Amino acid sequence: MSKKRKSDEANDSTNITDSMSSNNQTENSVSNSKPESSIQDESKLVEIKAGSSNQTAKILPNHDEDNVYHPNLISPLDSDRIRIKSGFTRDSKRIKNDAHEFEYDAVVIGAGPAGEAAAMKLAKSGKKVVVVDARNQVGGNSTHVGTIPSKTLRQSVFNLINYRRDPLFSQGLDYYQVPLNKVLTKARKVVRSQVETHTRFYERNQIEVRHGWASFIDKHTLKIELGDGLGYETITFNKAIITVGSRPYRPELLDFDHPRVFDSDKILQMDYVVKKIIIYGAGVIGCEYASIFTGLGYKVDLINNKGQLLSYLDNEISDALSHDFRQFGVLVRNNEEIEKLETYDDYVILYLKSGKKIKSDAILWCNGRSGNTESLNLEAVGLKANSRGQLKVDGTYCTEVDNIYAAGDVIGWPSLASAAYDQGRCAAAFMMGDEDAEPVSSVPTGIYTIPEISCIGKTEQELTDEHVPYEVGQAFFRHLARAQIIGELTGVLKILFHRETLEILGIHCYGNHASEIIHIGQAVMKSGSSLEYFVNTTFNYPTMAEAYRVAALNGLNRVF
């Protein structure tokens, strides 16, 4: 407080005291302090009643040097709102920004990996998008019955195998009597966690998700059949992306309602222990489940209608898988076809065209998949799926209808969750006219058998047929310190390279963590680096990645 104000207050105190002793002296006592004209300019007189006496007090003026800052008090209960012009409405829903008369810029049918990627790409580009999925939760078949539960199941069984190998734990572990349903406990937790995670993705990007069965009315109108007898609703859209995924193919000669007949979806509901199981179909899914069931201690008959397991793989990798399967007790029957299946309360009997018949506790059918297109009413927009329910697309993922695109398992190759995600993103980019978009081509193979298989690029047979002068570099896992430490000695990394230019032509890996190891080689191939990259790069030691350096040096030793 300034000296001037303190002087005024002292005079005021004296004046008020004098006024209490003599009321008729009030104006004089105030004027003793300052001239009357000055007081009227700088202060106000206020009457104060104290008992029976009237008091006059002075409210002092504010001086700039004495002002105290008072912040603006904000309350969420008031009506003040701050708004800007954006692509969102007040209820956090996107508004369309394309010139058309439809409700949505785009509709994505299916909330699996391809659908999610497409929706995110469109939303981040400012489009008003709606995702329609038949399930009550996002994630698609990949999250609920495909990739996530099967790979989690595989990891649980892999852990059981490690316990069995370790003498500290194997004595009290009755792994032969573990029902599949109990082993799936962890898978259910992972599925729930994945659903929550991906749900937040949609919410964070303000993407509307509707649950129900979608079908086309015309090329700009979609009907959504709601569950629980709630009827249906229709929406209009400018463009659409079909990402409905696939399901196991079910031939009519099998009764899949029987409790001992399964496909790769239904098997997740098995809740009884079997001693022996037939797996019909030795593709990726069949081989993965053969590893799972033999790891649980079941006897497995694997029926393969071809002459070699996973014949599209490098021959050495395919042979290694066949060898390990037989070592683990899997009976592989090549070049066989089903004639009929007899089902009973306690067992099933599979009759093969070769004359063989096999008895087991259950059968798992893993022979192919079909696209989920039968309920889309594709005829209404002029589309037709092939015999396996798959749609034909061009290099931009556009179907034969100019405003309808498709991606993921519904278009066939490679039918991998990883590729589906990239396909969905690329389809959305092409839909918006992105000149930098390019179709997915370089896709590594990831097979989650025990051990894993992963590869990218050419096989030895392909290079031989093309008359390419190639050489081979190998690194066997049993020679790596890290593999010896973790006890995973089975496996090999193969690098195929041009013997003159040292260009990397293919990488093939068989063994634990193969699906992780492959990405180092994929990145080097994508960057255009030669084999010398692995020789001149320092790898952490001990690591499984060190296999690249070992394989590169091994290959260079063959060059002359």
C-alpha positions as CSV (number, residue, x, y, z in Angstrom):
1,M,0.0,0.0,0.0
2,S,1.4,3.5,-0.9
3,K,2.2,6.1,1.7
4,K,-0.5,8.4,0.3
5,R,-3.2,5.8,1.0
6,K,-1.9,5.2,4.5
7,S,-2.2,8.9,5.2
8,D,-5.7,9.0,3.9
9,E,-6.7,6.0,6.1
10,A,-5.2,7.7,9.2
11,N,-7.2,10.9,8.5
12,D,-10.3,8.8,7.8
13,S,-9.9,7.1,11.2
14,T,-9.7,10.4,13.0
15,N,-12.6,11.8,11.1
16,I,-14.9,8.9,11.8
17,T,-14.0,9.1,15.5
18,D,-14.8,12.8,15.6
19,S,-18.1,12.1,13.8
20,M,-19.2,9.6,16.5
21,S,-18.6,12.2,19.2
22,S,-20.4,14.9,17.3
23,N,-22.7,14.2,14.4
24,N,-22.9,17.7,13.2
25,Q,-19.1,17.8,12.7
26,T,-19.0,15.1,10.0
27,E,-18.5,17.2,7.0
28,N,-15.9,19.4,8.8
29,S,-13.9,16.3,10.0
30,V,-13.8,15.0,6.5
31,S,-12.7,18.3,5.1
32,N,-9.9,18.5,7.6
33,S,-8.2,15.7,5.7
34,K,-8.6,17.0,2.2
35,P,-10.6,19.6,0.4
36,E,-14.2,18.7,-0.3
37,S,-13.8,18.9,-4.1
38,S,-10.9,16.5,-3.9
39,I,-12.8,14.0,-1.9
40,Q,-15.7,14.0,-4.3
41,D,-13.4,13.4,-7.2
42,E,-11.5,10.4,-5.7
43,S,-13.8,8.7,-3.3
44,K,-17.4,7.8,-2.4
45,L,-19.3,8.5,0.8
46,V,-21.1,5.5,2.3
47,E,-23.5,5.7,5.2
48,I,-22.9,3.0,7.9
49,K,-25.4,2.5,10.6
50,A,-23.7,1.5,13.9
51,G,-26.2,1.3,16.7
52,S,-28.1,4.5,16.8
53,S,-25.4,6.5,15.1
54,N,-24.9,7.1,11.5
55,Q,-21.3,6.7,10.2
56,T,-19.9,7.9,7.0
57,A,-17.0,5.8,5.4
58,K,-15.0,6.4,2.4
59,I,-14.3,3.8,-0.4
60,L,-10.9,4.6,-1.8
61,P,-10.3,4.6,-5.6
62,N,-8.3,1.9,-7.4
63,H,-4.8,2.9,-8.4
64,D,-3.0,1.0,-11.2
65,E,0.0,0.2,-9.2
66,D,-2.2,-1.5,-6.6
67,N,-4.3,-3.7,-8.9
68,V,-4.2,-7.4,-8.1
69,Y,-4.7,-9.9,-11.0
70,H,-7.8,-12.1,-10.7
71,P,-7.9,-15.0,-13.1
72,N,-11.0,-15.7,-15.1
73,L,-13.0,-18.4,-13.3
74,I,-14.1,-21.1,-15.7
75,S,-17.0,-23.5,-14.9
76,P,-18.2,-26.4,-17.0
77,L,-21.7,-25.6,-15.7
78,D,-21.9,-22.3,-17.6
79,S,-23.0,-21.9,-21.2
80,D,-19.6,-20.7,-22.6
81,R,-18.3,-22.9,-25.3
82,I,-15.3,-22.6,-27.7
83,R,-15.9,-23.9,-31.2
84,I,-14.0,-24.0,-34.4
85,K,-15.0,-25.1,-37.9
86,S,-13.8,-28.7,-38.4
87,G,-14.8,-32.0,-39.8
88,F,-16.7,-32.9,-36.7
89,T,-20.2,-32.1,-35.3
90,R,-20.8,-31.2,-31.7
91,D,-21.5,-34.9,-30.9
92,S,-18.1,-35.9,-32.2
93,K,-19.4,-37.4,-35.4
94,R,-17.6,-36.6,-38.7
95,I,-19.3,-34.5,-41.3
96,K,-18.9,-35.5,-44.9
97,N,-16.7,-33.3,-47.0
98,D,-17.3,-34.7,-50.5
99,A,-19.8,-33.2,-52.9
100,H,-22.5,-35.9,-53.1
101,E,-26.0,-36.4,-51.7
102,F,-25.3,-39.5,-49.7
103,E,-25.1,-39.9,-45.9
104,Y,-21.5,-41.2,-45.8
105,D,-18.4,-40.7,-47.9
106,A,-17.6,-44.4,-47.5
107,V,-18.9,-47.5,-45.9
108,V,-16.6,-50.3,-44.8
109,I,-18.3,-53.7,-44.5
110,G,-16.3,-55.8,-42.0
111,A,-14.3,-54.8,-38.9
112,G,-11.4,-57.1,-39.3
113,P,-7.8,-56.1,-40.1
114,A,-8.6,-55.0,-43.7
115,G,-11.7,-53.1,-42.6
116,E,-10.0,-51.4,-39.7
117,A,-7.1,-50.2,-41.8
118,A,-9.4,-48.9,-44.5
119,A,-11.6,-47.1,-42.1
120,M,-8.6,-45.5,-40.3
121,K,-7.1,-44.3,-43.6
122,L,-10.3,-42.8,-44.7
123,A,-11.1,-41.1,-41.4
124,K,-7.6,-39.6,-41.1
125,S,-8.1,-38.2,-44.6
126,G,-11.2,-36.4,-43.4
127,K,-13.8,-38.7,-44.8
128,K,-17.1,-39.5,-43.0
129,V,-16.9,-43.3,-42.6
130,V,-19.2,-45.9,-41.2
131,V,-18.1,-49.5,-40.4
132,V,-20.7,-52.3,-40.5
133,D,-19.9,-55.6,-38.9
134,A,-22.1,-58.6,-38.1
135,R,-20.4,-59.2,-34.7
136,N,-21.3,-57.2,-31.6
137,Q,-17.6,-56.5,-31.2
138,V,-14.9,-55.2,-33.5
139,G,-11.9,-57.3,-34.6
140,G,-13.4,-59.6,-37.2
141,N,-12.7,-63.3,-37.5
142,S,-9.0,-62.6,-37.1
143,T,-9.4,-61.5,-33.5
144,H,-12.3,-63.8,-32.5
145,V,-11.7,-67.2,-34.2
146,G,-8.6,-66.9,-36.3
147,T,-5.2,-65.4,-35.8
148,I,-5.4,-64.2,-32.2
149,P,-6.9,-67.3,-30.5
150,S,-5.0,-69.8,-32.6
151,K,-1.6,-68.1,-32.1
152,T,-2.2,-67.6,-28.4
153,L,-3.2,-71.3,-28.1
154,R,0.0,-72.2,-29.9
155,Q,2.1,-70.1,-27.5
156,S,0.3,-71.8,-24.5
157,V,1.1,-75.2,-25.9
158,F,4.7,-74.1,-26.6
159,N,5.0,-73.1,-23.0
160,L,3.7,-76.6,-21.9
161,I,6.3,-78.2,-24.1
162,N,9.1,-76.2,-22.5
163,Y,7.8,-77.2,-19.0
164,R,7.9,-80.8,-20.2
165,R,11.5,-80.4,-21.3
166,D,12.6,-78.8,-18.0
167,P,13.2,-81.4,-15.3
168,L,12.4,-78.8,-12.6
169,F,8.8,-78.6,-13.8
170,S,8.0,-81.8,-15.7
171,Q,7.6,-84.1,-12.7
172,G,4.3,-82.6,-11.5
173,L,2.9,-81.6,-14.9
174,D,0.1,-83.8,-16.3
175,Y,0.1,-82.2,-19.7
176,Y,-1.6,-85.1,-21.3
177,Q,-4.9,-84.5,-19.6
178,V,-5.3,-80.7,-20.2
179,P,-8.6,-80.1,-22.1
180,L,-8.2,-77.7,-25.0
181,N,-10.8,-75.4,-23.4
182,K,-8.6,-74.8,-20.4
183,V,-5.6,-74.1,-22.6
184,L,-7.7,-71.5,-24.3
185,T,-8.1,-69.5,-21.1
186,K,-5.3,-67.2,-22.0
187,A,-6.6,-66.8,-25.5
188,R,-9.9,-65.5,-24.3
189,K,-8.1,-62.9,-22.2
190,V,-6.1,-61.8,-25.2
191,V,-9.2,-61.6,-27.4
192,R,-10.9,-59.4,-24.9
193,S,-7.9,-57.1,-24.6
194,Q,-7.6,-56.9,-28.4
195,V,-11.3,-56.0,-28.7
196,E,-10.9,-53.2,-26.1
197,T,-7.8,-51.9,-27.9
198,H,-9.3,-51.8,-31.3
199,T,-12.6,-50.3,-30.0
200,R,-10.6,-47.4,-28.7
201,F,-9.0,-46.9,-32.2
202,Y,-12.5,-46.4,-33.7
203,E,-13.6,-44.1,-30.9
204,R,-10.4,-42.0,-31.0
205,N,-10.8,-41.5,-34.7
206,Q,-14.6,-40.7,-34.5
207,I,-15.5,-43.6,-36.7
208,E,-19.1,-44.8,-36.4
209,V,-19.5,-48.6,-36.0
210,R,-22.8,-50.3,-36.6
211,H,-23.5,-53.9,-35.7
212,G,-25.6,-56.0,-38.0
213,W,-25.7,-58.0,-41.2
214,A,-25.1,-55.8,-44.3
215,S,-26.5,-56.4,-47.7
216,F,-26.7,-54.2,-50.8
217,I,-29.9,-52.6,-52.1
218,D,-28.1,-50.8,-54.9
219,K,-24.6,-49.4,-55.5
220,H,-25.2,-46.5,-53.1
221,T,-27.6,-48.0,-50.5
222,L,-26.9,-50.6,-47.8
223,K,-29.4,-52.5,-45.7
224,I,-28.3,-53.4,-42.2
225,E,-30.2,-56.2,-40.5
226,L,-30.1,-55.6,-36.7
227,G,-29.9,-58.3,-34.2
228,D,-32.4,-59.3,-31.4
229,G,-35.4,-58.8,-33.7
230,L,-34.9,-55.1,-34.0
231,G,-35.6,-55.0,-37.7
232,Y,-33.3,-53.2,-40.1
233,E,-32.1,-49.8,-41.2
234,T,-30.7,-48.4,-44.5
235,I,-27.9,-46.0,-45.1
236,T,-26.5,-44.4,-48.3
237,F,-22.9,-44.1,-49.2
238,N,-20.7,-42.7,-52.0
239,K,-18.2,-45.6,-52.1
240,A,-17.8,-48.9,-50.3
241,I,-15.0,-51.3,-49.3
242,I,-15.9,-55.0,-48.8
243,T,-13.7,-56.5,-46.1
244,V,-15.9,-59.3,-44.8
245,G,-13.1,-61.9,-44.4
246,S,-13.5,-65.6,-44.8
247,R,-14.6,-68.7,-42.8
248,P,-13.7,-72.4,-43.0
249,Y,-15.0,-74.2,-46.1
250,R,-17.5,-76.9,-45.1
251,P,-18.3,-79.7,-47.6
252,E,-21.7,-81.2,-47.5
253,L,-20.5,-84.7,-46.9
254,L,-19.5,-83.8,-43.3
255,D,-22.0,-83.2,-40.5
256,F,-20.5,-80.2,-38.6
257,D,-23.3,-80.3,-36.1
258,H,-21.8,-83.6,-34.7
259,P,-19.9,-83.0,-31.4
260,R,-16.8,-84.9,-32.9
261,V,-16.6,-83.1,-36.2
262,F,-14.8,-79.7,-36.1
263,D,-13.5,-77.0,-38.3
264,S,-10.9,-74.4,-37.3
265,D,-13.6,-72.1,-35.9
266,K,-15.6,-74.7,-34.0
267,I,-12.5,-76.3,-32.5
268,L,-12.2,-73.4,-30.2
269,Q,-15.3,-74.7,-28.4
270,M,-13.9,-78.2,-27.8
271,D,-14.2,-79.0,-24.1
272,Y,-13.1,-82.7,-23.8
273,V,-9.9,-84.6,-23.9
274,V,-9.1,-86.8,-26.9
275,K,-6.3,-89.3,-27.3
276,K,-6.3,-89.2,-31.1
277,I,-7.5,-86.7,-33.7
278,I,-7.6,-86.7,-37.5
279,I,-6.7,-83.4,-39.2
280,Y,-7.8,-83.3,-42.8
281,G,-5.9,-80.8,-44.8
282,A,-2.2,-80.1,-44.5
283,G,-2.2,-76.4,-45.3
284,V,-1.1,-73.7,-43.0
285,I,-4.0,-74.1,-40.5
286,G,-3.8,-77.9,-40.6
287,C,0.0,-77.9,-39.9
288,E,-0.4,-75.3,-37.1
289,Y,-3.0,-77.4,-35.4
290,A,-1.0,-80.6,-35.9
291,S,1.8,-78.9,-33.9
292,I,-0.7,-77.8,-31.2
293,F,-2.4,-81.2,-30.7
294,T,0.9,-83.2,-30.7
295,G,2.2,-80.7,-28.2
296,L,-0.7,-81.5,-25.9
297,G,0.2,-85.2,-26.2
298,Y,-2.5,-86.2,-28.7
299,K,-1.9,-88.7,-31.5
300,V,-2.4,-86.9,-34.8
301,D,-3.1,-88.2,-38.3
302,L,-2.4,-85.4,-40.8
303,I,-4.1,-86.1,-44.1
304,N,-2.5,-84.3,-47.0
305,N,-4.0,-84.4,-50.5
306,K,-0.6,-83.4,-52.0
307,G,2.7,-85.1,-52.2
308,Q,4.5,-82.7,-49.9
309,L,3.7,-80.6,-46.9
310,L,3.3,-76.9,-47.8
311,S,4.7,-77.6,-51.3
312,Y,5.1,-73.8,-52.1
313,L,7.8,-73.5,-49.5
314,D,11.5,-74.0,-50.2
315,N,12.0,-77.8,-50.4
316,E,14.5,-77.9,-47.5
317,I,12.1,-76.0,-45.2
318,S,9.2,-78.3,-46.2
319,D,11.4,-81.4,-45.6
320,A,12.5,-80.1,-42.2
321,L,8.9,-79.6,-41.1
322,S,8.0,-83.2,-42.3
323,H,11.0,-84.6,-40.4
324,D,10.1,-82.8,-37.1
325,F,6.5,-83.8,-37.4
326,R,7.4,-87.4,-37.6
327,Q,9.9,-86.9,-34.7
328,F,7.0,-85.5,-32.6
329,G,4.7,-88.3,-33.5
330,V,2.5,-86.8,-36.2
331,L,1.6,-89.4,-38.8
332,V,1.6,-87.6,-42.2
333,R,-0.4,-89.3,-45.0
334,N,0.4,-87.7,-48.3
335,N,-1.6,-88.0,-51.6
336,E,-4.9,-89.0,-49.8
337,E,-8.5,-87.9,-50.4
338,I,-11.6,-88.4,-48.4
339,E,-14.3,-90.8,-49.5
340,K,-16.7,-90.6,-46.6
341,L,-16.9,-90.1,-42.8
342,E,-18.8,-92.1,-40.4
343,T,-19.7,-90.5,-37.1
344,Y,-20.6,-92.3,-33.8
345,D,-21.2,-91.2,-30.2
346,D,-17.7,-92.1,-29.1
347,Y,-15.5,-92.0,-32.3
348,V,-15.4,-91.2,-36.0
349,I,-14.1,-93.3,-38.9
350,L,-12.6,-91.7,-42.0
351,Y,-12.6,-93.6,-45.2
352,L,-10.0,-92.6,-47.9
353,K,-10.2,-93.2,-51.6
354,S,-7.0,-95.2,-51.3
355,G,-8.9,-97.9,-49.4
356,K,-7.5,-96.8,-45.9
357,K,-9.8,-96.2,-43.0
358,I,-8.8,-94.4,-39.8
359,K,-10.5,-94.4,-36.5
360,S,-10.1,-91.5,-34.0
361,D,-11.9,-89.6,-31.2
362,A,-12.5,-86.5,-33.4
363,I,-11.8,-85.0,-36.8
364,L,-10.7,-81.4,-37.6
365,W,-11.4,-80.2,-41.1
366,C,-8.8,-77.7,-42.4
367,N,-9.2,-77.9,-46.1
368,G,-9.7,-74.4,-47.5
369,R,-11.7,-71.3,-46.7
370,S,-14.6,-69.4,-48.2
371,G,-15.3,-65.7,-48.5
372,N,-18.2,-64.4,-46.4
373,T,-20.1,-62.9,-49.3
374,E,-23.2,-65.0,-49.6
375,S,-25.4,-62.6,-47.5
376,L,-24.2,-59.4,-49.2
377,N,-26.8,-59.6,-52.1
378,L,-24.0,-58.9,-54.6
379,E,-26.4,-59.3,-57.5
380,A,-28.0,-56.0,-56.6
381,V,-24.8,-54.2,-57.6
382,G,-23.8,-56.4,-60.4
383,L,-21.1,-58.4,-58.7
384,K,-20.6,-62.2,-58.5
385,A,-18.3,-64.1,-56.3
386,N,-16.4,-67.3,-57.4
387,S,-17.1,-70.8,-56.1
388,R,-15.2,-70.0,-52.9
389,G,-17.1,-66.8,-52.2
390,Q,-14.1,-64.6,-53.3
391,L,-14.3,-61.3,-55.3
392,K,-12.1,-60.3,-58.2
393,V,-10.3,-57.0,-58.0
394,D,-7.8,-55.1,-60.2
395,G,-4.5,-53.6,-59.2
396,T,-6.2,-50.9,-57.2
397,Y,-8.4,-53.3,-55.3
398,C,-11.5,-52.0,-57.2
399,T,-14.1,-54.6,-58.2
400,E,-16.0,-54.6,-61.4
401,V,-18.2,-51.9,-60.0
402,D,-16.4,-48.6,-60.0
403,N,-17.4,-47.4,-56.5
404,I,-17.0,-50.7,-54.7
405,Y,-13.6,-52.0,-53.6
406,A,-12.5,-55.1,-51.7
407,A,-9.6,-56.2,-49.6
408,G,-8.4,-59.0,-47.2
409,D,-9.3,-62.7,-47.3
410,V,-12.4,-62.0,-49.4
411,I,-10.1,-61.4,-52.5
412,G,-8.0,-64.5,-51.9
413,W,-4.2,-64.5,-51.9
414,P,-2.4,-64.3,-49.6
415,S,-5.2,-64.6,-46.9
416,L,-3.0,-63.4,-44.1
417,A,-4.0,-60.9,-41.4
418,S,-0.8,-58.9,-41.9
419,A,-1.4,-58.6,-45.6
420,A,-5.1,-57.8,-45.1
421,Y,-4.3,-54.8,-43.0
422,D,-2.0,-53.4,-45.7
423,Q,-4.5,-54.2,-48.4
424,G,-7.3,-52.3,-46.6
425,R,-5.1,-49.3,-46.2
426,C,-4.0,-49.4,-49.8
427,A,-7.6,-49.9,-51.1
428,A,-8.7,-46.8,-49.2
429,A,-5.8,-44.8,-50.6
430,F,-6.7,-45.9,-54.2
431,M,-10.3,-45.0,-53.5
432,M,-9.3,-41.4,-52.7
433,G,-7.0,-41.2,-55.7
434,D,-3.7,-41.3,-53.9
435,E,-1.1,-41.3,-56.7
436,D,1.6,-42.8,-54.3
437,A,-0.5,-45.8,-53.4
438,E,0.8,-49.2,-54.6
439,P,-0.7,-52.7,-54.2
440,V,0.7,-55.1,-51.6
441,S,3.2,-57.4,-53.2
442,S,6.1,-58.2,-50.9
443,V,4.4,-60.3,-48.2
444,P,6.5,-62.6,-45.9
445,T,5.0,-66.0,-45.2
446,G,4.4,-66.6,-41.5
447,I,3.4,-70.1,-40.4
448,Y,3.1,-70.7,-36.6
449,T,3.9,-74.3,-36.4
450,I,6.3,-75.6,-33.7
451,P,8.9,-74.5,-34.8
452,E,7.8,-71.5,-36.8
453,I,8.3,-71.0,-40.6
454,S,8.8,-67.7,-42.3
455,C,10.1,-66.8,-45.7
456,I,10.2,-64.0,-48.4
457,G,11.4,-64.0,-51.9
458,K,12.3,-66.8,-54.3
459,T,12.8,-70.5,-53.5
460,E,15.8,-72.5,-54.7
461,Q,13.5,-74.3,-57.2
462,E,12.1,-71.1,-58.6
463,L,15.6,-69.7,-59.2
464,T,16.8,-73.0,-60.8
465,D,13.8,-72.9,-63.2
466,E,14.6,-69.3,-64.1
467,H,18.3,-70.1,-64.7
468,V,19.5,-67.6,-62.1
469,P,23.1,-68.1,-60.9
470,Y,22.4,-68.1,-57.2
471,E,24.3,-69.3,-54.2
472,V,23.2,-70.3,-50.7
473,G,24.3,-69.1,-47.2
474,Q,23.2,-71.1,-44.2
475,A,23.2,-70.6,-40.4
476,F,22.1,-73.5,-38.3
477,F,20.6,-72.5,-35.0
478,R,22.4,-75.2,-33.0
479,H,25.6,-73.3,-33.6
480,L,24.3,-70.0,-32.3
481,A,25.0,-69.0,-28.7
482,R,21.6,-67.5,-28.1
483,A,19.8,-70.7,-29.4
484,Q,21.9,-72.8,-27.0
485,I,21.1,-70.5,-24.1
486,I,17.3,-70.7,-24.7
487,G,17.4,-74.4,-25.6
488,E,16.0,-74.0,-29.1
489,L,18.5,-75.8,-31.2
490,T,16.2,-76.8,-34.1
491,G,16.3,-74.4,-37.0
492,V,18.1,-72.8,-40.0
493,L,18.3,-69.5,-41.7
494,K,18.9,-69.7,-45.5
495,I,19.9,-66.7,-47.6
496,L,19.7,-67.1,-51.4
497,F,21.7,-64.5,-53.3
498,H,23.0,-63.8,-56.8
499,R,26.6,-65.1,-56.9
500,E,27.8,-62.2,-59.1
501,T,26.0,-59.1,-57.8
502,L,25.4,-60.5,-54.3
503,E,21.7,-59.3,-54.6
504,I,19.5,-61.0,-52.0
505,L,16.9,-63.1,-53.8
506,G,15.2,-65.0,-51.0
507,I,15.3,-65.6,-47.3
508,H,13.9,-68.7,-45.6
509,C,13.8,-69.4,-41.9
510,Y,12.8,-72.4,-39.9
511,G,12.9,-72.4,-36.1
512,N,11.9,-70.6,-33.0
513,H,11.1,-66.8,-33.6
514,A,11.3,-67.3,-37.4
515,S,8.4,-64.9,-37.9
516,E,10.4,-62.2,-36.1
517,I,13.8,-63.0,-37.6
518,I,12.5,-62.7,-41.2
519,H,11.8,-59.0,-40.9
520,I,15.5,-58.1,-40.7
521,G,16.1,-59.7,-44.1
522,Q,12.9,-58.2,-45.5
523,A,14.0,-54.7,-44.6
524,V,17.4,-55.2,-46.2
525,M,15.9,-56.6,-49.3
526,K,13.4,-53.7,-49.5
527,S,16.2,-51.2,-49.2
528,G,18.1,-52.8,-52.1
529,S,21.2,-53.6,-50.0
530,S,23.4,-56.6,-51.0
531,L,24.6,-59.6,-48.9
532,E,27.6,-57.4,-47.8
533,Y,25.2,-55.5,-45.5
534,F,25.1,-58.5,-43.2
535,V,28.9,-58.9,-43.2
536,N,29.6,-55.2,-42.5
537,T,26.9,-54.8,-39.8
538,T,27.6,-55.4,-36.1
539,F,24.9,-57.5,-34.5
540,N,24.3,-57.8,-30.7
541,Y,25.8,-60.9,-29.2
542,P,24.3,-63.3,-28.4
543,T,21.2,-62.9,-30.5
544,M,19.2,-64.9,-33.0
545,A,19.7,-62.0,-35.5
546,E,23.4,-62.9,-35.6
547,A,22.3,-65.8,-37.9
548,Y,22.3,-63.3,-40.7
549,R,26.0,-62.6,-40.4
550,V,26.8,-66.3,-40.0
551,A,24.7,-67.2,-43.1
552,A,26.2,-64.3,-45.2
553,L,29.8,-65.4,-44.4
554,N,28.8,-69.0,-45.1
555,G,27.5,-68.0,-48.5
556,L,30.5,-65.8,-49.4
557,N,32.8,-68.7,-48.7
558,R,31.1,-70.5,-51.7
559,V,31.7,-67.7,-54.1
560,F,34.9,-68.0,-56.3
